[in-house]
Amino acid sequence: MRRGRWRTAGSALVRVLLVWAASTLTMLALAGILPDFRLQSADGDSVTQIGLTAAWAAGAFGLLSALVWPVLVRALLLVPALVLGLLVFFLNGSLLLIALSLIPAGRSEVAPETAVVVAAVMSAVASATSTALAVRDDEAYRRRLYRLADRRRRRQGRADPAQAGEPPPGVLLLQLDGVGYEELRRACGSGLMPTVAGLLDRSHRVASWRTDWSSQTGASQLGILHGSNFDVPAFRWYEKDTREVMVCNRPTSAAELQRRAVERTGDCGLLTLDGASRGNLFSGGADQLALVLSVSARRGRANRSRAGYFAYFSDPANAVRTAVSFVAEVVREMGQSVRARVRGDRPRVSRGGLYPVIRAFATVVERDVVVAAVIGDMLAGRSAVYADLVAYDEVAHHSGPRGRDTDRVLQRLDRSLALIARVAEHAPRRYRIVLLSDHGQSPGETFLSRYGLTLKDLVRAGCGLPVSRRAGRTRSGAEARAAVLAALHRPVEEDEEAHTGPGSDPVVLASGNLALISFPDIRGRASRARIDRAHPALLATLANHPGVGFLLVDGVVLGRDGRVARLDVPGEAEELLAAFGPGAAGAVRRTDGFPHVADIMVNSAYDPRTGAVHAFEEQIGSHGGLGGEQGHPFLMWPTDLSDPVPAPDPDPEREPTAAAERELVGAEAVHAVLRRWLREADGPQVPLAPTVGGSAADRADPPEGRPAAPVEEPPPADGNSGSLPSAGVPAPDEIR
């Protein structure tokens, strides 16, 4: 054992010396290239003296980075994340200036702006060298991962799995936001995602599932994580009782939706027992939270949703690499946008303003932080982890679901999955990796681009109200925008739609190719007769427009050329909505029963031949309604878990079950499947360390012969349902 320890210490020392040597050579090269950087005194030094000076400076810089950098990042944790990313360069440059000042006899000199460049290059070289050495020495890499896991277990008071026996397997639930079932199959077949393709060849299966009418992250993820997306009719909708607009990616709305789901189900969520929620809209009841939108609405110490940034940016090499990649992604987006304009690509939407920054945040910063958080969760041995990777969804909205831009994003996502899979091999427990998506993407020209006016303009014209001569644009509701606002310490997205004052003008809200029209001056849900009396031309104007597929008004579906179908008459809605695929009538019928369904629900036209829809907001890849691949996400699971949908009865006298009937329908059904998988083989029901008073699983589902634990009283009426941290109590969400 002593010999093994000496070998480990010797290997570590060799790696440190090699990284030091690489940093020294890098500093010498930069001193020869950059005019404002020198490593010799004014009188001149020998080559040996210059080399010793470079070694001194490189060693001092490396030591300062290791000791001072984590303290600086912790002190700057309250600084907005994007600002912190930009400060990385200047902080690194400052550390280099301090390191050079420690060299005796004034043998070095560097301009402050040059110090930023030198520090960035040296951090990147040191990181690359260290990573290369770890990759070449698999045993050293494995030992390092176990050391990290050991430290986390000791800090959290967890039991050593070697002493506690073989722990049950954990589950990684990785959501590839917006990647539809057909898109995943195409990416695997074309070689864009070799990691996912390898899993399917060796150990996994994949199937499609159908979303609800509201095919967007808010509804799907709420149903998946909390078991209920009841009364979520769209991405944004107007509630007459409060005269407020609910928006799924607004933190205050997300917190309220989570509270309602918990109240309806009586359960805090899928991740209640030893779970972690990373980069999601909702917490899922997890204790470990990072970049969770529903928690970012809280102010003060109770809001720790940004603590995941500290865990990542505390490593200066990570910080520099992400900052450089961030800038490169901004430049890449600008170049791709210019090329699309030069080629005359159609359809096309505006990609200027802040969009390049928002895209870079989603595809670089949020991806890197979430992946690092998931790796930390695995090394800590957590039982269940749910993480959302939003990169593809953000790019597909503006570049289209299929093309060179999205193909590159899928390739980078696959590399992230490969990294997670490699680290899972060294985790203190075995992990089952489940991949899934919350919706797909349907292509198509926007309603504004195709017809020259917005739906709001069409509604106002149908109501006899004045219409602006200049068509306005509807802001895209992509999830990454809210993540950027939260990172900038602006968690509440205030706009003109947040509150509506009294008046008779209709409220028109877009959610992809689904739109909602509400009349604030009509109490409760407006009937068809009431709307016809107030606005005789409105319903006919909308239903007969070529960009509109159908309307839902008070239990009645209205189509083109006067076609009408009542939802309470069997078969009528199924016939009218047949072009939108199987299950369309059932999805519309369910939404019709929501308390906050709009007075008029508008679904855009859909072309079954091309799969195209018309988004009512500025997106050429959209989701939110019915029509095309947007309603067909995927679920991919290891074969040692049970099938999501049981096989049909083999009785030969029974009629064969249609494939569509065996497809999972709705996010709530996916939640039930994931819960079943968490229970199978006593998997994630048992944390690595016992909890006081028995495990949460025993309290929720006691073993035979053991009385159930007393049910806790409902939480006090202070707005805390138990799914979010109590006010004034920080959530234990740091993943250092």
GUZA-570678 format. One line per field, with one value per residue (C-alpha): residue number from 1; z, y, x. Coordinates in pm, 1 decimal, m for minus. Each point is the difference from the previous one (the first is absolute). Example, Ala and Ser with C-alpha at 12.3 -4.5 7.8 and 13.67 -1.06 7.14 Angstrom:
BEGIN
resi: [1	2]
pz: [780.0	m66.0]
py: [m450.0	344.0]
px: [1230.0	137.0]
END
This chain:
BEGIN
resi: [1	2	3	4	5	6	7	8	9	10	11	12	13	14	15	16	17	18	19	20	21	22	23	24	25	26	27	28	29	30	31	32	33	34	35	36	37	38	39	40	41	42	43	44	45	46	47	48	49	50	51	52	53	54	55	56	57	58	59	60	61	62	63	64	65	66	67	68	69	70	71	72	73	74	75	76	77	78	79	80	81	82	83	84	85	86	87	88	89	90	91	92	93	94	95	96	97	98	99	100	101	102	103	104	105	106	107	108	109	110	111	112	113	114	115	116	117	118	119	120	121	122	123	124	125	126	127	128	129	130	131	132	133	134	135	136	137	138	139	140	141	142	143	144	145	146	147	148	149	150	151	152	153	154	155	156	157	158	159	160	161	162	163	164	165	166	167	168	169	170	171	172	173	174	175	176	177	178	179	180	181	182	183	184	185	186	187	188	189	190	191	192	193	194	195	196	197	198	199	200	201	202	203	204	205	206	207	208	209	210	211	212	213	214	215	216	217	218	219	220	221	222	223	224	225	226	227	228	229	230	231	232	233	234	235	236	237	238	239	240	241	242	243	244	245	246	247	248	249	250	251	252	253	254	255	256	257	258	259	260	261	262	263	264	265	266	267	268	269	270	271	272	273	274	275	276	277	278	279	280	281	282	283	284	285	286	287	288	289	290	291	292	293	294	295	296	297	298	299	300	301	302	303	304	305	306	307	308	309	310	311	312	313	314	315	316	317	318	319	320	321	322	323	324	325	326	327	328	329	330	331	332	333	334	335	336	337	338	339	340	341	342	343	344	345	346	347	348	349	350	351	352	353	354	355	356	357	358	359	360	361	362	363	364	365	366	367	368	369	370	371	372	373	374	375	376	377	378	379	380	381	382	383	384	385	386	387	388	389	390	391	392	393	394	395	396	397	398	399	400	401	402	403	404	405	406	407	408	409	410	411	412	413	414	415	416	417	418	419	420	421	422	423	424	425	426	427	428	429	430	431	432	433	434	435	436	437	438	439	440	441	442	443	444	445	446	447	448	449	450	451	452	453	454	455	456	457	458	459	460	461	462	463	464	465	466	467	468	469	470	471	472	473	474	475	476	477	478	479	480	481	482	483	484	485	486	487	488	489	490	491	492	493	494	495	496	497	498	499	500	501	502	503	504	505	506	507	508	509	510	511	512	513	514	515	516	517	518	519	520	521	522	523	524	525	526	527	528	529	530	531	532	533	534	535	536	537	538	539	540	541	542	543	544	545	546	547	548	549	550	551	552	553	554	555	556	557	558	559	560	561	562	563	564	565	566	567	568	569	570	571	572	573	574	575	576	577	578	579	580	581	582	583	584	585	586	587	588	589	590	591	592	593	594	595	596	597	598	599	600	601	602	603	604	605	606	607	608	609	610	611	612	613	614	615	616	617	618	619	620	621	622	623	624	625	626	627	628	629	630	631	632	633	634	635	636	637	638	639	640	641	642	643	644	645	646	647	648	649	650	651	652	653	654	655	656	657	658	659	660	661	662	663	664	665	666	667	668	669	670	671	672	673	674	675	676	677	678	679	680	681	682	683	684	685	686	687	688	689	690	691	692	693	694	695	696	697	698	699	700	701	702	703	704	705	706	707	708	709	710	711	712	713	714	715	716	717	718	719	720	721	722	723	724	725	726	727	728	729	730	731	732	733	734	735	736]
pz: [0.0	88.7	m336.2	m176.2	184.4	m99.3	m361.4	11.4	152.7	m255.8	m290.9	133.7	40.3	m356.5	m132.4	194.8	m134.8	m357.1	25.1	151.8	m284.6	m261.2	166.8	9.9	m370.1	m80.6	193.9	m179.1	m338.9	83.5	122.8	m338.7	m195.5	191.6	m7.0	336.5	194.9	107.9	244.3	37.4	167.8	m188.4	m8.4	m159.6	145.3	m107.3	m149.0	324.6	205.7	m232.2	27.8	380.5	m1.5	m219.4	225.9	308.4	m158.1	m129.9	339.2	184.9	m242.9	33.9	379.9	14.5	m236.2	220.0	329.8	m75.9	m289.9	195.2	263.6	m266.4	m169.0	331.1	80.7	m342.9	16.3	26.1	m323.3	m300.0	m171.1	m339.5	158.5	192.2	m326.9	m140.5	321.7	m35.5	m239.3	217.5	320.5	m163.5	m128.5	349.1	143.6	m263.5	85.3	366.4	m92.7	m209.4	278.3	223.2	m232.0	161.7	m158.5	m229.7	m276.0	m148.6	m141.2	m170.2	m106.6	178.2	m324.1	m103.9	341.1	m75.3	m319.6	162.1	294.5	m225.6	m220.4	297.6	171.3	m320.0	m51.7	361.7	m21.2	m330.3	131.1	321.8	m188.7	m250.6	279.9	176.2	m319.6	m71.9	355.2	44.6	346.7	121.5	m145.4	176.3	333.3	m33.8	m56.8	303.4	212.1	m105.1	84.8	339.1	84.9	m89.6	205.7	303.2	m23.5	m33.8	268.0	m246.4	60.4	m191.8	m259.0	38.3	366.3	m41.5	m268.8	m365.7	m26.5	m222.8	m342.5	m46.3	m292.4	m222.9	m182.2	m271.8	m197.7	m350.1	m28.9	m327.4	m166.5	m156.3	m52.2	m376.4	42.0	247.9	m238.9	m285.9	210.7	107.0	m350.8	m156.1	252.0	173.0	337.9	19.4	378.3	m10.2	m296.7	193.8	295.6	m227.7	m156.7	332.4	287.7	m65.4	m176.6	m116.6	m57.6	m83.0	232.8	m64.3	173.4	110.1	m216.3	163.7	m139.8	183.0	283.4	268.9	m35.8	m76.3	270.9	263.5	m82.3	m10.7	324.8	205.6	m148.2	m101.1	m267.9	51.0	m88.2	m204.4	m332.2	m171.0	49.9	96.2	84.4	162.0	330.0	41.7	375.3	67.7	m322.1	m48.4	m278.6	97.6	m188.3	54.3	m18.9	242.6	342.1	196.0	m232.5	15.5	380.4	m1.2	m251.1	212.0	309.6	m178.5	m123.8	347.6	146.9	m261.1	29.5	370.5	m86.7	m23.5	m319.3	m173.0	165.3	361.9	126.2	m35.1	m333.5	m190.7	m246.8	m242.4	m256.5	17.6	20.1	308.4	295.1	m4.3	380.1	m0.4	286.3	m228.2	m234.5	m255.6	m270.9	81.6	m118.1	249.9	285.9	m157.7	73.7	364.7	125.9	255.5	149.0	m83.1	m365.4	m64.0	m355.8	m130.4	231.4	m284.6	m162.6	294.0	m29.9	m361.8	m7.4	311.2	m239.1	m195.7	m292.3	m26.1	20.9	m276.8	m224.6	34.1	m47.2	m317.3	m128.8	81.8	m213.5	m277.9	1.4	m26.8	m300.2	m149.1	24.6	m163.1	m284.6	m47.6	m1.9	m266.9	m214.5	26.4	m124.7	m284.2	m111.4	22.5	224.0	43.1	242.3	208.9	312.4	152.4	193.5	113.9	324.9	308.0	m167.6	m64.1	373.0	99.2	m236.0	132.3	356.3	m78.0	m215.2	202.6	352.1	103.1	m165.2	170.2	342.9	m18.1	m120.2	279.9	250.4	m125.8	27.5	355.5	80.2	m130.6	196.2	307.9	m64.7	m11.7	m71.7	m270.6	m216.2	m255.6	m224.3	m298.6	m290.5	m195.4	m275.0	m291.9	77.8	9.2	m332.0	m176.0	72.7	m208.3	m242.5	m60.6	138.3	m266.1	m152.1	47.3	308.6	193.8	m117.3	170.4	319.2	m4.7	m43.1	302.7	205.2	m88.6	122.5	329.2	32.2	m72.5	281.2	242.9	m100.2	55.6	344.4	90.1	m27.7	295.0	218.3	342.1	m122.4	m333.9	m196.0	m246.7	m262.4	m132.0	m283.7	m81.6	m153.0	91.7	m353.3	m357.1	m254.9	m305.1	m282.2	m190.1	m97.6	268.8	m21.1	m31.4	m277.7	m196.7	23.5	79.5	329.7	351.7	147.8	235.6	m301.7	m147.3	327.4	27.3	m359.0	70.4	305.2	m198.6	193.4	m157.0	m126.6	m3.8	m350.8	113.5	95.7	334.6	85.6	279.0	226.7	m6.4	320.3	m0.4	342.0	m32.3	17.6	352.9	100.3	m114.7	196.8	310.6	m49.9	m22.4	333.2	m185.8	76.3	m68.5	m364.0	14.8	m324.1	m125.0	16.8	367.5	116.2	m201.1	112.5	m33.8	m351.1	m282.9	m233.1	m42.2	145.2	m269.7	110.8	m218.5	98.3	m308.5	m249.0	270.9	94.2	273.8	m17.2	315.5	58.5	337.0	16.3	m17.0	333.8	m14.3	m324.9	m291.6	m189.2	m377.6	3.1	227.3	m231.0	m308.2	161.1	94.7	m315.0	m277.7	m255.1	223.9	5.7	m373.6	m74.7	202.5	m100.7	m372.9	m3.1	m194.8	279.8	264.7	41.5	250.6	296.9	337.0	145.0	306.5	m81.1	m375.2	m267.2	m299.1	m330.9	m343.3	m220.5	295.1	130.4	362.5	241.5	356.9	240.2	186.6	m315.7	m62.6	m327.2	m112.3	123.7	m106.1	m357.6	m13.7	155.4	m184.6	m190.1	330.1	80.6	242.2	344.6	m112.2	98.6	341.4	64.6	m93.8	209.8	306.7	m38.7	m36.9	360.0	146.2	224.6	m171.9	m361.5	m218.9	m151.0	m344.5	m57.3	m345.2	m154.5	m317.8	m329.0	m50.5	m322.1	50.1	m316.1	117.9	374.7	m4.3	234.5	39.7	332.1	137.0	137.5	m171.6	m25.1	m309.6	219.2	244.5	246.7	228.0	m192.6	m220.9	m331.5	m104.1	194.1	282.1	168.8	m21.0	239.5	92.7	302.6	m0.9	277.3	88.1	m71.1	362.4	78.4	m83.9	m319.8	33.9	m143.0	80.0	m296.8	m133.2	109.9	m216.5	m5.4	m371.5	24.9	89.8	m265.0	m30.1	181.9	m229.2	48.8	61.8	284.7	169.4	m16.7	322.0	m4.8	204.3	233.8	300.0	m151.0	m36.4	367.9	94.8	m202.1	156.4	348.3	m78.0	m116.7	319.3	201.0	m197.1	174.5	300.5	m217.3	92.1	288.2	230.2	37.3	59.9	360.8	230.6	99.8	354.4	94.9	m300.5	m370.6	m175.5	m197.0	320.5	120.6	m330.0	m63.6	323.6	m16.2	86.6	370.7	67.3	71.4	m226.9	131.9	96.7	m289.7	40.0	41.4	m302.1	m11.0	152.7	m227.7	m65.3	m363.5	68.8	m111.7	95.4	m356.6	35.3	274.7	294.9	8.5	157.7	m15.7	m278.9	m209.7	20.2	m366.6	m24.9	m194.9	85.9]
py: [0.0	236.1	m76.3	87.7	329.8	89.6	m87.2	219.5	289.4	m41.4	2.4	311.7	173.0	m90.3	144.4	322.5	34.8	m63.8	258.9	245.0	m63.4	52.8	326.3	114.7	m71.0	177.7	306.2	2.2	m24.7	283.1	217.3	m45.1	73.6	283.2	337.4	118.6	m306.3	m68.4	m236.4	162.9	302.2	321.5	m90.9	m335.1	m351.1	m332.2	m267.5	m195.8	298.7	68.0	m365.3	10.7	322.5	m162.1	m307.2	222.4	201.7	m308.3	m169.3	309.4	45.0	m364.0	14.9	322.2	m146.1	m307.7	190.7	340.9	m71.7	m199.0	274.8	267.5	m189.5	m58.3	370.9	81.4	m254.5	282.5	152.3	m87.1	m315.4	159.1	284.6	m255.1	m174.8	324.6	74.4	m331.9	153.6	301.5	m202.8	m240.1	294.4	147.9	m326.6	m3.3	356.5	m99.7	m307.0	208.0	254.7	m277.6	m51.4	158.0	275.7	118.2	m245.3	m0.4	255.7	m29.6	242.4	m59.9	m76.7	m242.9	m167.9	m94.8	m178.1	m173.5	m122.5	m133.8	m192.4	m141.0	m118.5	m169.2	m170.6	m116.0	m139.1	m175.9	m152.4	m119.2	m150.6	m173.0	m155.2	m120.7	m151.5	m181.8	m135.6	m169.9	m130.8	346.1	146.1	m267.7	64.5	374.6	m49.5	m224.6	253.9	267.4	m232.5	m77.0	369.1	66.6	m295.4	111.5	357.9	m120.9	m268.0	m280.0	m360.5	m153.0	m230.9	m243.9	m41.3	23.1	m268.5	29.8	292.3	m33.0	162.7	365.1	158.4	286.2	166.8	220.1	214.2	106.1	296.4	15.6	m306.4	m193.8	m374.8	15.2	254.7	m228.2	m295.4	212.3	128.8	m353.1	m139.3	275.9	m26.6	332.8	m168.7	m307.5	m23.0	m25.7	m237.5	m220.3	m16.9	m104.4	m271.3	m140.3	63.0	238.6	22.4	308.1	81.6	299.0	149.9	256.3	334.5	176.4	277.3	240.4	m151.9	214.9	m33.3	160.9	m245.1	m305.8	48.4	86.3	m323.4	m205.2	132.7	62.0	m238.4	261.9	266.0	58.1	352.2	84.8	80.0	155.6	158.8	326.9	68.2	261.3	m72.9	207.4	m50.0	168.0	208.9	m125.8	m176.7	m325.9	m78.7	m334.1	144.4	284.5	m103.8	121.6	m190.8	m311.9	7.6	34.7	m282.5	m224.9	89.0	m86.8	m333.2	m97.0	98.1	m204.2	m316.3	18.1	m90.8	220.2	m158.9	m265.3	94.9	29.6	m277.6	79.5	172.8	287.2	241.2	175.8	266.2	m64.6	218.6	m191.3	m167.3	m337.6	9.8	m40.6	123.4	67.0	289.0	187.4	235.1	m86.4	274.5	m51.4	68.8	304.8	207.9	1.9	285.5	m10.5	m309.3	m221.0	34.6	m220.7	m98.4	163.1	m191.6	m240.0	276.3	m0.4	m372.2	44.5	337.6	m76.8	m174.2	274.0	m234.0	m73.9	369.7	92.1	m288.1	88.9	371.1	m64.8	m241.6	257.1	265.5	m252.9	m97.4	364.1	45.1	m330.6	106.3	335.2	m176.7	m253.3	276.8	194.6	m311.9	m75.1	350.0	m21.6	m337.6	133.7	m283.2	m24.9	m4.3	231.8	212.4	282.4	m120.8	333.7	192.6	m207.4	m331.9	m91.3	48.2	m200.4	m280.8	m8.9	m12.7	m297.8	m193.4	66.8	141.5	m180.9	m324.0	4.3	87.8	m262.3	m274.0	85.3	m14.5	m342.4	m128.4	131.0	m176.4	m330.5	27.5	79.6	m314.3	165.4	m226.6	190.0	293.3	188.6	248.0	204.5	82.9	278.9	65.6	m166.6	154.9	354.0	m32.1	m181.3	287.6	240.3	m226.5	m266.4	m354.5	m148.1	151.8	60.3	218.1	m254.1	m290.0	159.3	44.1	m366.8	m102.3	205.3	m139.8	m350.0	81.8	120.5	m327.3	m192.7	185.8	m75.6	m367.1	m26.2	158.6	m230.2	m293.0	142.4	102.5	m163.3	m167.0	m133.4	238.1	m72.1	273.8	97.6	251.7	178.9	315.9	222.1	74.4	12.5	281.6	67.8	214.8	268.6	363.1	229.3	125.8	356.6	m80.8	m208.9	228.3	341.5	55.9	m139.4	m198.7	291.3	224.5	m256.0	m20.2	376.7	19.9	m267.8	197.9	322.0	160.7	217.3	m189.8	141.2	51.8	m130.7	m365.6	m64.9	m303.8	m242.8	m69.4	m356.2	m189.0	m224.3	m131.2	127.6	362.6	m52.5	m179.8	301.1	236.6	m212.7	m7.7	380.6	24.5	107.1	m307.5	159.6	71.3	317.4	104.6	155.5	m336.3	m69.3	183.7	112.2	281.4	19.9	43.4	m170.4	m61.1	m370.9	m145.8	m199.2	m219.2	m221.4	m334.2	m136.3	m95.4	19.8	329.8	94.3	279.4	125.4	275.8	163.2	172.7	m333.5	m178.5	m367.2	m188.2	164.2	m211.1	m9.2	188.1	270.5	49.2	12.4	267.9	215.0	m60.7	m152.0	m30.7	m124.9	m378.2	m25.6	221.7	m222.4	m339.6	75.6	149.5	m225.4	20.0	m133.6	m371.1	0.9	184.4	m122.6	205.0	m122.7	m369.7	46.8	m43.7	232.7	m77.4	158.2	40.1	m7.8	m345.3	m49.4	m287.5	m30.2	m163.6	m176.9	m176.0	m313.9	0.1	355.2	156.5	m305.5	45.0	375.4	m26.6	m314.8	189.4	86.1	m365.4	m257.5	130.7	360.2	m1.6	m148.7	267.4	277.6	m157.7	m9.7	363.9	102.0	m107.9	229.0	282.8	254.4	m105.2	308.8	125.8	m87.3	m248.0	29.7	m271.6	88.2	m180.2	m316.6	m162.4	m378.2	m32.8	231.5	m2.4	381.4	225.7	379.2	131.0	306.2	121.2	48.7	m360.6	m211.1	m307.1	4.0	m202.0	65.1	m129.3	m289.0	m96.2	m186.1	m114.6	252.0	m238.1	m308.6	8.8	m313.6	m216.4	m213.4	m249.2	m287.7	m345.4	m110.5	228.2	m103.6	119.5	334.6	m149.0	m364.9	m233.6	m80.1	m311.8	m290.8	m150.4	m85.0	54.4	366.8	262.7	116.2	320.9	288.0	151.2	341.5	m144.3	m133.6	336.6	195.6	294.4	310.0	110.5	m137.7	m348.9	48.3	101.2	m326.4	m200.6	179.0	m57.4	m369.1	m13.4	170.9	m268.0	m299.7	m228.0	233.6	233.5	366.4	m56.6	m48.7	286.8	m80.0	117.5	m77.1	291.1	74.7	m196.8	m232.7	64.5	215.2	m307.5	m186.8	294.4	26.8	m376.1	m190.4	m362.6	m273.9	m10.8	350.9	271.3	298.8	314.6	277.1	219.1	350.7	278.6	226.9	285.4	328.9	251.8	191.2	m96.8	m291.0	m336.5	m199.4	m15.5	312.8	99.7	170.4	375.7	102.7	m352.5	m57.5	m311.0	m242.3	34.0	63.7	m268.2	84.0]
px: [0.0	285.7	161.7	m325.9	m20.5	356.0	m81.1	m310.8	192.0	278.4	m244.5	m169.0	336.9	98.2	m327.4	50.7	354.2	m114.2	m278.7	249.7	241.3	m271.3	m101.6	362.4	52.0	m325.6	112.9	336.6	m173.5	m239.8	288.4	166.2	m319.7	m169.8	179.2	m136.9	114.5	359.3	169.1	340.2	144.3	74.7	373.6	m69.5	21.3	142.7	m221.4	24.1	m110.3	m292.9	m105.8	15.4	m203.2	m266.3	m10.3	m34.3	m280.8	m184.0	21.7	m119.7	m288.2	m105.1	17.0	m201.1	m259.4	m37.3	m20.7	m147.3	m236.3	m265.0	m8.7	m48.0	m281.5	m176.8	27.9	m144.4	m282.2	m252.9	129.1	m221.3	123.0	55.9	194.8	206.4	80.0	138.6	190.0	182.3	252.7	71.2	25.5	243.9	203.5	9.9	130.4	273.9	101.2	26.6	207.5	239.8	36.6	136.2	299.0	309.6	212.2	m279.8	84.3	m351.9	m236.9	m337.3	m272.2	m333.6	m185.2	274.1	m18.8	m361.0	106.4	298.4	m207.5	m275.0	244.1	189.3	m320.3	m114.3	338.3	16.7	m353.9	68.5	324.4	m161.7	m293.4	228.4	204.6	m314.1	m136.5	325.8	15.8	m337.7	84.2	100.8	m318.7	m205.6	174.5	m59.2	m371.0	m26.7	187.8	m250.2	m287.8	156.1	32.5	m362.5	m119.7	199.4	m130.0	m358.8	30.4	m72.8	100.0	290.2	m159.1	290.3	m91.6	m375.9	m4.8	m92.3	m243.1	m306.0	26.0	m78.1	m181.5	116.1	m288.7	148.3	m243.1	106.9	m231.9	m192.7	157.0	m286.7	m17.0	58.4	280.3	177.8	m25.3	133.4	291.9	94.2	m31.3	211.0	283.5	m67.7	m52.0	226.6	m28.8	m378.9	17.1	243.1	m235.3	m285.3	215.0	120.9	m234.0	m290.6	m332.9	m187.1	m365.6	m212.4	m257.5	m275.0	m16.5	m314.1	m144.1	243.9	319.7	252.6	250.7	m215.7	m288.5	212.1	262.5	m260.4	m181.3	320.0	149.5	m315.2	m254.6	m256.3	m19.8	m369.9	m112.5	310.0	m168.3	303.1	340.2	m171.3	m362.4	m224.8	m175.5	m312.1	m28.9	335.0	17.2	356.1	184.9	167.8	322.0	171.1	352.0	m72.7	136.2	m303.1	m233.7	219.3	m7.9	m379.6	m46.1	220.0	m201.5	m325.7	136.3	118.3	m336.0	m185.7	210.3	83.0	358.2	307.2	126.9	205.2	330.7	m112.3	228.2	370.9	m57.2	161.0	m158.3	234.1	m89.0	m375.5	m308.5	m119.3	170.1	m174.2	17.4	378.4	216.9	294.8	m81.2	205.7	m130.3	m362.8	m234.3	m282.6	242.3	164.7	m311.6	102.3	212.0	277.7	161.6	m296.4	93.2	302.5	m85.9	319.2	232.9	71.9	202.8	242.3	59.0	102.8	176.0	206.5	239.8	179.7	66.1	m372.7	m76.4	244.0	m107.6	m369.0	64.4	199.9	m265.3	m267.9	168.9	59.4	m367.9	m108.8	229.6	m119.2	m365.3	72.1	180.1	m278.4	m260.9	190.3	40.9	m372.4	m79.7	253.0	m137.4	m354.3	m116.3	m375.9	m166.4	213.0	m48.9	199.1	305.4	138.9	m16.2	77.9	m72.6	369.6	68.3	m310.3	94.5	357.7	m129.7	m224.7	245.7	317.0	m42.2	m317.4	112.3	341.9	m139.3	m276.0	236.4	244.6	m287.0	m109.5	356.8	16.1	m328.0	131.9	322.3	m207.8	m205.8	m339.8	m292.9	m186.8	107.5	m211.5	179.3	m115.4	233.2	m170.0	257.4	m180.7	m336.9	141.1	183.8	m285.6	m240.0	207.7	188.2	m263.4	m21.4	227.7	309.8	369.1	m50.4	m205.3	216.6	300.7	m199.5	m102.0	363.7	104.5	m288.2	114.6	350.8	m148.7	m191.4	320.1	178.2	m283.5	1.4	377.2	m21.6	m291.1	241.5	197.4	m295.1	m46.2	m317.9	m120.1	m220.0	m275.9	m3.1	m342.4	m21.6	m323.0	m138.1	m292.7	m123.0	121.3	22.6	m215.2	139.5	m184.3	m20.3	m135.7	m357.5	127.8	245.2	m250.8	m304.0	144.0	m181.1	4.0	m284.6	m64.5	m55.5	m240.0	m193.4	m28.9	m121.6	m261.0	m115.7	m25.0	285.2	271.1	304.2	351.4	135.1	337.8	m13.3	161.2	207.7	m76.5	295.3	123.2	m75.4	305.6	104.3	357.2	m115.6	m131.5	320.2	202.5	m223.7	42.9	377.6	m0.8	m187.9	m314.0	m210.8	m337.7	m70.1	m203.2	m165.5	m316.2	m179.4	67.8	m312.4	m300.3	m220.1	m375.5	m134.1	m184.9	295.3	72.4	320.9	183.9	292.2	217.3	154.3	171.9	m269.8	m265.8	m165.2	m244.0	m257.6	m170.8	m254.3	71.8	m339.8	m189.2	m13.4	81.0	38.5	m178.0	m252.0	m14.6	m328.4	144.2	299.1	m224.6	m215.6	298.1	208.5	m213.7	282.1	280.3	m47.5	m67.8	301.9	229.0	m140.3	13.8	349.5	242.7	258.9	m240.8	m66.0	m285.4	m151.1	m124.7	m286.2	m191.2	m1.2	m38.5	270.1	m34.2	166.7	14.5	m310.0	m238.1	96.8	m103.7	64.7	m123.5	243.8	m281.0	m120.3	209.8	191.3	m70.6	324.8	201.8	m120.5	60.6	348.2	111.2	272.3	173.4	62.4	m138.4	m77.3	m55.6	m366.7	81.3	263.0	m243.6	m275.3	228.8	102.9	m365.1	m51.4	268.8	m124.2	227.7	m52.7	m27.6	m324.3	137.1	282.8	160.1	219.2	185.2	m42.7	204.5	119.6	32.4	212.9	278.5	m63.8	m6.6	m194.4	m18.4	129.8	m176.9	334.1	334.0	116.2	61.6	32.2	m289.4	m199.3	m293.9	m300.0	m110.3	153.1	314.1	302.6	m45.1	m242.5	225.0	296.9	194.2	69.7	317.2	65.6	240.6	m136.0	34.2	m295.0	m354.8	m162.8	m180.7	m320.1	m76.7	m15.5	m348.5	m183.0	120.7	m350.8	m52.1	m375.4	49.3	42.5	363.4	76.2	86.4	345.0	m154.1	m207.5	315.9	175.7	40.5	m240.0	71.5	275.3	m187.8	27.8	376.7	14.3	m172.4	253.4	296.9	m143.6	m33.3	361.9	115.4	m176.9	122.9	247.1	12.0	203.8	15.9	m242.9	300.9	251.1	366.9	m31.5	m295.1	m219.0	m103.5	m307.6	18.4	3.8	m253.8	m102.0	m87.5	m204.9	m186.4	m39.7	81.6	115.4	m244.5	m68.6	124.2	m256.7	3.9	160.1	m238.8	m97.8	131.7	m249.8	m45.8	249.6	m103.1	m165.4	319.4	35.7	238.9	m128.7	305.1	124.8	210.3	242.9	m160.5	29.9	326.5	145.5	254.1	m48.5	294.2	72.1	374.1	180.3	360.0]
END
